[in-house]
Amino acid sequence: MPLPNDDRIVALANDLLAQFHKIFGPHPGFRPAHAKGLMLSGTFKPASGATSLTKAPHIQRESTPVTARFSNSTGLPEIPDSKPESNPRGLAIRFNLADHVHTDIVSHSTDGFPARDGYEFLEFLRAAAASGPEVPSPKPIEKFLGTHPAALRFVQTPKPFPSSLARDTYFGVTAFKFTNASGETRYGRYRIVPEAGNDYLADDKIRDNHHYEELEHRIKQSPIRFKIYVQIAAPDDVTDDATIHWPEDRELVELGTLELNSILPDSLVQQKHVIFDPIPRVDGIEPSADPLLELRAAIYLLSGRERRSAKA
Ligand code: HEM
């Protein structure tokens, strides 16, 4: 997983990291975003029709071992699960193809993103940080949302509390280019749907660690399963802008089933070490031209190196 050659992307990645540290404070050894989490292991089994979409190796094999990380938003490693800022929740999945060879999906529980690129996202974070309770209206964030309808839409999208992290849908948000063995290409976005069905709580009166205790309890009873789908773009759909939704009637191709059956006994150690990569880097799944992808790959790598080098 290399850093991009473009110095502007690396500089922007560093500016964004600095902004996260400023907002949430330093928590050495933890992620500056999606800091609270848990790692699990399991398997992925492809659906029979998935080869029509991609020739990727985990679609050719009967079964691939996976590791996955559920997470809460924010850079606060102990954020109570009842805080609205815990949403959107994250699900990152690593398909382990061979020793040190893998491809990942990084997804979250809201279908969309507030900014088209990293510059806009940095502006959004800075405006939010400069809008404390003591700041008179119109606050910088109100001005930003007034001129950025996609960010306003994202902020206003309902983000209900799931009863379980295993009962929410997760979205890959950015599009990828999928190529099958005949060389046919289609653009699509991941959608990861819980087998147990979506289920949300009526209020946020839940224990601080509700979601992680619930997972530990649930997995002792039975495995957690999700269907991984790809929402396919129509020829005219925009594929390089994560703020633009595609109509709900777009075809969903089933990629396969993710089954998680245990929590890693050394979950904290593994979370510190693992660096998920938003770029698939595998034959048959390539990034779209969405500017978020290369930037995020740079940020997650820089941030992961910082985390790994933090003293225990
Ligand atoms: C400019 C846009 C974005 C920025 C600056 C950003 C920033 C970050 C940072 C700094 C981390 C911590 C990485 C690490 O230390 O390993 C992170 C993790 C994460 N981000 Fe983003 N992010 C962006 C877009 C997105 C989008 C579009 C999604 C939804 C698909 C997303 C979902 C996640 C998730 C789920 C994690 C946790 C991954 C893990 O478990 O390691 N992010 N993000």
Boltz pocket constraint, residues with backbone or C-beta under 6 A from the ligand:
constraints:
  - pocket:
      binder: B
      contacts: [[A, 16], [A, 17], [A, 20], [A, 30], [A, 31], [A, 32], [A, 33], [A, 34], [A, 37], [A, 69], [A, 70], [A, 71], [A, 89], [A, 90], [A, 91], [A, 92], [A, 106], [A, 107], [A, 108], [A, 112], [A, 113], [A, 117], [A, 118], [A, 121], [A, 171], [A, 172], [A, 173], [A, 174], [A, 242], [A, 274], [A, 275], [A, 276], [A, 292], [A, 295], [A, 296], [A, 299], [A, 300], [A, 301], [A, 303], [A, 304], [A, 307]]
      max_distance: 6.0
